[in-house]
Amino acid sequence: MARVLQKLRSVDFYRKIPKDLTEATLAGASISLFSAITILLLLSAELSSFLAIETKEELVVDRSAHGEFLRINFNISFPSLSCEFATLDVSDALGTKRMNLTKTIRKLPINEDGQRAGYYVHDDLSSVDVKYDEPTKEVTVQDFTAPLTKDTFKACTEVYSVVVVNFYAPWCPWCQRLEPTWEAVTQEVHNKYLDSDGRLRFAKVDCTVEVDLCREHQITGFPSIRVFRSGHDEVNIHGVKEHESYRGDRTHASLLAFADNLAPLAGQPHHYIRGVTRMAKTSGCALSGFVLVKKVPGALHFLAKSPGHSFDHGAVNMSHVVNYLYFGNKPSPRRHQALAKLHPAGLSDDWADKLAGHDFFSHAAKATIEHYMQVVLTTIEPSKHRPELSYDAYEYTVHSHTYDTTEIPAAKFTYDLSPLQILVSEKQRAWYHFVTTTCAIIGGVFTVAGIVDGLVHTGARLAKKVDLGKHT
């Protein structure tokens, strides 16, 4: 057994020198302390590097699943677009067109300063197909059917308990189609409810002549049929001013039935009448919500549109303020934190929404404001231990401009999705790399320090010998 142990000692790589054969020096102690400090600093830096998150960026073809939809979220204020006619249409490069979206869209009346001025509006789609009478021979009308002027309008609405006013424009095809029916109904109402009765009157206003009068009543679409009770069309409910607008069929029978329902209720401004829709009496509208679109180039069109109405293109103002507009879903706080760490360029304040807080004003008639957005998908994939933090981040660049149009002005948000996807994955270092580097640091510093110590010790001995030679 002793012979085996003796042979085992022969393979010792770290042979020991007897302590009495070694010599401690002040220089060696200084080098040892410096080496120890150096090793600690390098090991701390290596540990920090090992624990830090490293990422790997790849540019790949978009891996989105076939048929996957993209969510576009928005909140846009239009100070000069009434909620009564504010509409959102969506189209894309595949020919898909969705008109007047309402299911996921909310409309909030606002004033000229962008402040809330009413309750959320729900579109009434029951009047999409407005009925008209077939063309008949012209009716001989009397003077009472002449259009009201600014001077006669106030007197008329004050004399009669209820006045139904047709605000029209002669060039409007819907107004032209309604005109013979309106004249016939006006005459019948006048004969049935005499002036001495003072309950009901049908009248009309030519908005191409009485421009200021129509603007005073926020008339933007033609024809607009308003109900005036006791001199005004306002209904004040909990401090919110609304106006009453007829949105029913435009046939002779429907209008007469409407008149017969109104007459007995003269003096009752808050009584519900079939065919009347109450709309906030404000000039603007804020549209908010989201739409789901295919992942192909497309556009969101915000414009004034309504079945059975025409609009003066020169009077439509599509100035707007973008409160927010972004693609995809908002990240949770944990995902946002992971995204900030892993994103190759970090996160700026407007990293996902370049339009937020910007306003765009139209200074010319018949002007469409277009925003062209190029959208890029960045997929963040953390380590396998944190799969819940995976996130698809959509970012975009935007270019805005204004141009004249022969069609009705609009606010157009055109988007184009990049076919390439940025894939950012978390890169982890293996534990044995850290162990290897640690050994390299300790061994390297120890070796270099030993060389330096040997050189210093040899130099000191040579200097000592030279010094002794001078003295002998």
C-alpha positions as CSV (number, residue, x, y, z in Angstrom):
1,M,0.0,0.0,0.0
2,A,2.9,2.3,0.8
3,R,4.4,1.7,-2.6
4,V,1.1,2.5,-4.3
5,L,0.8,5.8,-2.5
6,Q,4.5,6.6,-3.3
7,K,3.8,6.1,-7.0
8,L,0.6,8.2,-6.7
9,R,2.7,11.1,-5.4
10,S,4.9,11.0,-8.5
11,V,2.0,12.3,-10.6
12,D,1.5,15.4,-8.4
13,F,1.3,18.5,-10.7
14,Y,1.5,20.8,-7.7
15,R,4.7,19.9,-5.9
16,K,5.3,21.8,-2.7
17,I,8.4,23.6,-1.8
18,P,9.4,23.5,1.8
19,K,8.5,26.7,3.6
20,D,12.0,27.3,4.9
21,L,13.2,27.3,1.3
22,T,10.9,30.2,0.3
23,E,11.4,33.9,0.8
24,A,8.7,36.5,1.3
25,T,9.4,39.9,-0.2
26,L,7.7,43.3,0.0
27,A,7.5,43.5,-3.8
28,G,5.9,40.0,-3.9
29,A,3.3,41.0,-1.4
30,S,2.4,44.2,-3.3
31,I,2.1,42.2,-6.6
32,S,-0.1,39.6,-4.8
33,L,-2.5,42.3,-3.4
34,F,-2.7,43.9,-6.9
35,S,-3.3,40.5,-8.5
36,A,-6.1,39.7,-6.0
37,I,-7.8,43.0,-6.6
38,T,-7.5,42.5,-10.4
39,I,-9.0,39.0,-10.2
40,L,-12.0,40.3,-8.1
41,L,-12.6,43.2,-10.6
42,L,-12.4,40.9,-13.6
43,L,-14.6,38.3,-12.0
44,S,-17.2,40.9,-11.1
45,A,-17.2,42.2,-14.7
46,E,-17.5,38.7,-16.1
47,L,-20.4,37.8,-13.7
48,S,-22.2,41.0,-14.7
49,S,-21.7,40.1,-18.4
50,F,-22.9,36.6,-17.7
51,L,-26.1,37.8,-16.0
52,A,-26.9,40.5,-18.6
53,I,-29.5,39.8,-21.3
54,E,-28.0,39.5,-24.8
55,T,-30.2,39.5,-27.9
56,K,-30.0,38.2,-31.4
57,E,-31.7,40.0,-34.2
58,E,-32.8,38.3,-37.4
59,L,-34.6,39.6,-40.5
60,V,-37.1,37.0,-41.7
61,V,-40.1,36.8,-43.9
62,D,-43.3,37.6,-42.0
63,R,-44.4,34.4,-40.2
64,S,-48.0,35.5,-39.6
65,A,-50.5,32.7,-39.9
66,H,-52.6,32.6,-43.1
67,G,-55.7,34.7,-42.8
68,E,-54.6,36.4,-39.6
69,F,-56.1,39.8,-39.0
70,L,-54.4,42.9,-37.8
71,R,-56.1,45.2,-35.2
72,I,-56.0,49.0,-35.7
73,N,-56.9,51.1,-32.7
74,F,-57.7,54.8,-32.9
75,N,-59.2,57.8,-31.3
76,I,-59.5,60.8,-33.6
77,S,-61.3,64.1,-33.0
78,F,-62.9,66.0,-35.8
79,P,-64.0,69.5,-34.6
80,S,-66.0,70.3,-37.8
81,L,-67.6,66.9,-38.6
82,S,-71.0,66.2,-37.0
83,C,-71.6,62.8,-35.4
84,E,-74.8,62.7,-37.4
85,F,-72.8,62.1,-40.6
86,A,-69.4,61.0,-39.4
87,T,-68.5,57.7,-41.1
88,L,-65.6,55.2,-41.3
89,D,-65.0,53.1,-44.4
90,V,-62.3,50.5,-44.8
91,S,-60.8,49.2,-48.0
92,D,-57.7,47.1,-48.9
93,A,-55.6,46.0,-51.9
94,L,-57.7,42.7,-52.3
95,G,-60.7,44.7,-53.2
96,T,-62.5,44.3,-49.8
97,K,-64.6,47.3,-49.0
98,R,-66.5,47.7,-45.7
99,M,-68.7,50.8,-45.6
100,N,-70.0,52.7,-42.5
101,L,-68.5,50.5,-39.8
102,T,-70.5,50.8,-36.5
103,K,-70.1,47.6,-34.5
104,T,-66.7,48.5,-32.9
105,I,-66.8,52.3,-33.4
106,R,-68.1,54.8,-30.9
107,K,-69.0,58.4,-31.6
108,L,-68.7,61.2,-29.0
109,P,-70.0,64.7,-29.7
110,I,-67.4,67.4,-29.1
111,N,-67.3,71.1,-29.4
112,E,-64.9,73.2,-31.5
113,D,-62.3,73.0,-28.7
114,G,-62.4,69.2,-28.7
115,Q,-64.2,69.0,-25.3
116,R,-66.9,66.5,-24.7
117,A,-70.4,67.9,-25.4
118,G,-72.8,65.0,-25.3
119,Y,-73.3,61.3,-24.9
120,Y,-72.0,58.5,-27.1
121,V,-74.0,58.2,-30.4
122,H,-75.3,54.9,-31.7
123,D,-76.0,54.9,-35.5
124,D,-79.6,54.1,-36.4
125,L,-79.3,51.8,-39.5
126,S,-83.0,51.5,-39.9
127,S,-83.1,54.5,-42.2
128,V,-80.4,53.1,-44.6
129,D,-83.0,52.5,-47.4
130,V,-85.0,55.7,-47.4
131,K,-88.2,55.4,-49.4
132,Y,-89.5,58.1,-51.8
133,D,-92.7,58.6,-53.7
134,E,-92.6,57.9,-57.4
135,P,-92.4,61.1,-59.5
136,T,-95.8,62.8,-60.1
137,K,-97.0,65.9,-61.7
138,E,-96.0,69.2,-60.2
139,V,-98.3,70.5,-57.5
140,T,-99.5,74.1,-57.7
141,V,-98.2,75.7,-54.5
142,Q,-99.2,78.8,-52.7
143,D,-97.0,81.5,-51.1
144,F,-96.8,79.7,-47.8
145,T,-94.6,77.1,-49.4
146,A,-91.9,79.7,-50.4
147,P,-88.5,79.2,-48.7
148,L,-88.0,80.9,-45.4
149,T,-85.4,83.6,-45.1
150,K,-83.4,84.6,-42.1
151,D,-85.9,87.3,-41.3
152,T,-89.0,85.1,-41.7
153,F,-87.5,82.0,-40.1
154,K,-87.6,83.3,-36.5
155,A,-91.1,84.7,-36.9
156,C,-92.4,81.4,-38.3
157,T,-90.9,79.3,-35.6
158,E,-92.3,81.5,-32.9
159,V,-95.8,81.7,-34.3
160,Y,-96.3,78.0,-34.6
161,S,-95.9,75.5,-31.8
162,V,-94.2,73.0,-34.1
163,V,-92.4,73.8,-37.3
164,V,-90.8,71.0,-39.5
165,V,-88.1,72.6,-41.6
166,N,-86.5,71.1,-44.7
167,F,-83.0,72.5,-45.1
168,Y,-82.1,71.8,-48.7
169,A,-79.8,72.7,-51.6
170,P,-81.2,73.0,-55.1
171,W,-78.3,71.0,-56.6
172,C,-78.8,68.0,-54.2
173,P,-80.3,65.1,-56.1
174,W,-82.0,63.8,-52.9
175,C,-83.5,67.2,-52.3
176,Q,-84.8,67.3,-55.9
177,R,-86.4,63.9,-55.4
178,L,-88.0,65.0,-52.2
179,E,-89.2,68.4,-53.5
180,P,-92.6,67.4,-55.1
181,T,-93.5,65.3,-52.1
182,W,-92.6,68.0,-49.6
183,E,-94.6,70.6,-51.5
184,A,-97.7,68.4,-51.6
185,V,-97.4,67.5,-47.8
186,T,-96.8,71.2,-47.0
187,Q,-100.0,72.1,-48.7
188,E,-102.1,69.3,-47.1
189,V,-100.7,70.2,-43.6
190,H,-101.6,73.8,-44.2
191,N,-105.1,72.9,-45.2
192,K,-105.6,70.5,-42.3
193,Y,-104.0,72.6,-39.6
194,L,-105.1,76.1,-40.3
195,D,-103.0,79.2,-39.4
196,S,-105.6,80.1,-36.8
197,D,-104.8,76.8,-35.0
198,G,-101.1,77.7,-34.7
199,R,-100.0,74.2,-34.0
200,L,-98.1,72.9,-37.0
201,R,-96.4,74.2,-40.1
202,F,-94.1,72.6,-42.7
203,A,-91.5,74.9,-44.2
204,K,-88.1,74.9,-46.1
205,V,-84.9,76.8,-46.2
206,D,-82.6,77.1,-49.2
207,C,-79.1,76.7,-47.8
208,T,-77.4,78.1,-50.9
209,V,-79.2,81.4,-50.2
210,E,-79.4,81.4,-46.4
211,V,-75.8,80.2,-45.8
212,D,-75.5,81.8,-42.3
213,L,-78.8,80.5,-41.2
214,C,-77.9,77.0,-42.1
215,R,-74.5,77.2,-40.5
216,E,-76.1,78.5,-37.3
217,H,-78.1,75.3,-37.1
218,Q,-75.0,73.1,-38.0
219,I,-76.5,71.9,-41.3
220,T,-73.9,69.9,-43.2
221,G,-75.9,67.3,-45.1
222,F,-78.9,67.9,-47.5
223,P,-81.8,67.5,-47.0
224,S,-81.8,67.9,-43.2
225,I,-85.3,67.8,-41.8
226,R,-85.4,69.4,-38.3
227,V,-88.2,69.7,-35.8
228,F,-88.6,73.1,-34.1
229,R,-90.8,73.3,-31.0
230,S,-91.6,76.6,-29.3
231,G,-89.1,78.5,-31.5
232,H,-86.1,76.2,-31.3
233,D,-85.0,72.6,-32.1
234,E,-83.0,72.2,-28.9
235,V,-83.7,69.5,-26.3
236,N,-81.7,70.0,-23.1
237,I,-81.2,66.7,-21.3
238,H,-79.0,66.8,-18.2
239,G,-77.1,69.8,-19.5
240,V,-76.5,68.3,-23.0
241,K,-78.0,70.2,-25.9
242,E,-79.5,68.0,-28.7
243,H,-81.6,68.7,-31.8
244,E,-84.4,66.7,-33.2
245,S,-84.0,65.5,-36.8
246,Y,-86.5,63.5,-38.9
247,R,-84.8,60.3,-40.3
248,G,-87.8,58.4,-41.5
249,D,-89.1,57.6,-45.0
250,R,-89.6,60.6,-47.3
251,T,-92.9,59.4,-48.8
252,H,-96.1,61.3,-48.8
253,A,-97.8,58.9,-46.5
254,S,-94.9,58.8,-44.0
255,L,-94.6,62.5,-43.8
256,L,-98.3,63.0,-43.3
257,A,-98.4,60.4,-40.6
258,F,-95.4,62.2,-39.0
259,A,-97.4,65.5,-39.1
260,D,-100.5,63.8,-37.6
261,N,-98.4,62.5,-34.7
262,L,-96.8,65.8,-34.1
263,A,-99.9,68.0,-34.0
264,P,-101.5,66.5,-30.8
265,L,-98.2,66.8,-29.0
266,A,-97.6,70.5,-29.5
267,G,-96.0,72.0,-26.4
268,Q,-94.5,68.7,-25.3
269,P,-90.8,69.0,-26.4
270,H,-89.6,65.8,-24.7
271,H,-92.2,63.4,-26.0
272,Y,-90.8,60.7,-28.3
273,I,-92.1,60.7,-31.9
274,R,-91.5,57.9,-34.3
275,G,-89.1,58.9,-37.0
276,V,-87.3,61.6,-34.9
277,T,-83.7,61.0,-34.0
278,R,-82.0,63.2,-31.4
279,M,-78.5,64.3,-32.2
280,A,-76.1,66.3,-30.1
281,K,-76.2,69.9,-31.2
282,T,-72.4,70.3,-31.7
283,S,-70.1,70.9,-34.6
284,G,-67.7,68.1,-34.0
285,C,-67.3,64.4,-33.3
286,A,-64.6,62.1,-31.8
287,L,-64.5,58.6,-33.3
288,S,-62.8,55.9,-31.3
289,G,-62.6,52.1,-31.4
290,F,-60.9,49.5,-33.5
291,V,-61.1,47.6,-36.8
292,L,-59.8,44.2,-37.8
293,V,-58.1,44.2,-41.2
294,K,-56.3,41.7,-43.4
295,K,-52.5,42.0,-43.5
296,V,-52.4,43.6,-46.9
297,P,-52.1,47.3,-47.9
298,G,-55.3,49.2,-47.1
299,A,-56.8,52.4,-45.9
300,L,-59.2,53.9,-43.3
301,H,-61.4,56.6,-44.7
302,F,-63.1,59.0,-42.3
303,L,-65.6,61.2,-44.1
304,A,-69.1,62.7,-44.0
305,K,-71.6,60.3,-45.5
306,S,-75.2,59.3,-45.0
307,P,-77.8,57.4,-47.1
308,G,-80.2,59.9,-48.6
309,H,-78.0,63.0,-48.0
310,S,-75.8,65.1,-50.1
311,F,-72.9,67.3,-49.0
312,D,-71.3,70.5,-50.2
313,H,-67.7,69.5,-50.8
314,G,-66.4,73.0,-50.3
315,A,-68.0,73.3,-46.9
316,V,-66.7,70.0,-45.5
317,N,-63.7,70.5,-43.2
318,M,-61.8,67.4,-42.2
319,S,-59.4,69.0,-39.8
320,H,-58.6,66.5,-37.0
321,V,-56.5,65.7,-33.9
322,V,-55.1,62.2,-33.5
323,N,-55.4,61.3,-29.9
324,Y,-53.9,57.8,-30.6
325,L,-53.6,55.4,-33.5
326,Y,-51.6,52.2,-33.1
327,F,-51.5,48.7,-34.5
328,G,-51.9,45.4,-32.5
329,N,-52.6,45.2,-28.8
330,K,-51.0,47.2,-26.0
331,P,-48.4,45.3,-24.0
332,S,-49.0,44.5,-20.3
333,P,-46.7,46.2,-17.8
334,R,-44.5,43.0,-17.7
335,R,-44.4,42.7,-21.4
336,H,-43.6,46.4,-21.8
337,Q,-40.7,46.0,-19.4
338,A,-39.4,42.9,-21.3
339,L,-39.8,44.8,-24.6
340,A,-37.8,47.8,-23.3
341,K,-34.9,45.4,-22.4
342,L,-34.9,43.3,-25.5
343,H,-35.8,45.9,-28.2
344,P,-32.6,46.4,-30.3
345,A,-33.1,50.2,-30.3
346,G,-34.8,50.6,-27.0
347,L,-38.3,52.2,-26.6
348,S,-38.9,55.9,-27.3
349,D,-42.0,57.7,-26.1
350,D,-43.7,57.4,-29.5
351,W,-42.3,53.9,-30.4
352,A,-45.7,52.5,-31.3
353,D,-47.7,55.6,-32.1
354,K,-46.0,58.3,-34.2
355,L,-49.3,60.3,-34.7
356,A,-50.5,60.5,-31.1
357,G,-51.1,64.1,-30.0
358,H,-50.6,65.6,-33.5
359,D,-53.2,67.9,-35.1
360,F,-53.8,68.4,-38.8
361,F,-55.8,71.4,-40.1
362,S,-57.3,71.9,-43.5
363,H,-56.9,75.5,-44.7
364,A,-58.4,75.0,-48.1
365,A,-61.8,73.9,-49.4
366,K,-62.2,70.4,-50.9
367,A,-59.0,69.2,-49.2
368,T,-58.3,65.6,-48.2
369,I,-55.6,64.9,-45.5
370,E,-53.8,61.7,-46.0
371,H,-51.4,59.9,-43.7
372,Y,-49.2,57.2,-45.3
373,M,-47.9,54.7,-42.8
374,Q,-45.3,51.9,-43.3
375,V,-45.8,49.2,-40.7
376,V,-43.1,46.8,-39.5
377,L,-43.6,43.8,-37.2
378,T,-41.0,43.2,-34.5
379,T,-41.5,39.9,-32.6
380,I,-39.9,39.6,-29.2
381,E,-39.1,36.1,-28.0
382,P,-37.6,35.9,-24.4
383,S,-36.0,32.8,-23.1
384,K,-37.9,29.5,-22.9
385,H,-38.3,30.1,-19.1
386,R,-40.5,33.2,-19.8
387,P,-42.7,32.3,-22.8
388,E,-45.6,34.5,-21.5
389,L,-43.5,37.6,-22.3
390,S,-43.5,36.9,-26.0
391,Y,-45.0,39.9,-27.9
392,D,-45.6,41.2,-31.4
393,A,-44.8,44.9,-31.5
394,Y,-46.0,46.9,-34.5
395,E,-44.2,50.1,-35.3
396,Y,-44.7,52.5,-38.1
397,T,-43.3,55.5,-39.9
398,V,-45.7,58.1,-41.2
399,H,-45.8,60.8,-43.9
400,S,-48.7,63.2,-44.0
401,H,-49.8,65.6,-46.8
402,T,-52.9,67.5,-48.0
403,Y,-54.2,67.5,-51.5
404,D,-57.3,68.8,-53.4
405,T,-60.0,66.4,-54.4
406,T,-63.0,66.4,-56.7
407,E,-64.7,63.9,-54.4
408,I,-66.0,64.6,-50.9
409,P,-63.0,65.5,-48.6
410,A,-61.8,62.9,-46.2
411,A,-59.2,62.0,-43.6
412,K,-57.4,59.0,-45.1
413,F,-55.0,56.7,-43.1
414,T,-53.2,54.5,-45.6
415,Y,-51.2,51.6,-44.3
416,D,-48.6,49.4,-46.0
417,L,-47.3,46.3,-44.1
418,S,-43.7,45.2,-44.6
419,P,-43.3,41.6,-45.8
420,L,-40.2,41.3,-43.5
421,Q,-40.4,40.7,-39.8
422,I,-37.7,41.5,-37.2
423,L,-37.2,38.6,-34.9
424,V,-35.5,39.5,-31.6
425,S,-34.7,36.5,-29.4
426,E,-32.9,36.3,-26.0
427,K,-29.5,34.8,-26.2
428,Q,-28.3,33.0,-23.0
429,R,-24.6,32.1,-22.3
430,A,-23.9,28.5,-21.1
431,W,-22.7,28.0,-17.5
432,Y,-19.5,26.3,-18.6
433,H,-18.5,29.4,-20.5
434,F,-18.6,31.3,-17.3
435,V,-16.6,28.6,-15.5
436,T,-14.0,28.5,-18.3
437,T,-13.7,32.3,-18.3
438,T,-13.3,32.3,-14.5
439,C,-10.5,29.8,-14.6
440,A,-8.8,31.8,-17.4
441,I,-9.0,35.0,-15.4
442,I,-7.6,33.4,-12.2
443,G,-4.9,31.4,-14.0
444,G,-4.0,34.2,-16.3
445,V,-3.6,36.8,-13.7
446,F,-1.7,34.4,-11.4
447,T,0.7,33.5,-14.2
448,V,1.3,37.1,-15.3
449,A,1.8,38.2,-11.7
450,G,4.3,35.4,-11.2
451,I,6.3,36.5,-14.2
452,V,6.2,40.1,-13.0
453,D,7.3,39.0,-9.5
454,G,10.1,36.9,-11.0
455,L,11.4,39.8,-13.1
456,V,11.2,42.2,-10.1
457,H,13.0,39.7,-7.8
458,T,15.7,39.0,-10.4
459,G,16.2,42.7,-11.0
460,A,16.5,43.3,-7.3
461,R,19.1,40.6,-6.9
462,L,21.2,41.9,-9.8
463,A,21.0,45.4,-8.4
464,K,22.2,44.1,-5.1
465,K,25.2,42.3,-6.7
466,V,26.1,45.4,-8.6
467,D,25.9,47.4,-5.4
468,L,28.1,44.9,-3.5
469,G,30.7,44.9,-6.4
470,K,31.1,48.6,-6.1
471,H,31.8,48.4,-2.4
472,T,34.5,45.7,-2.7
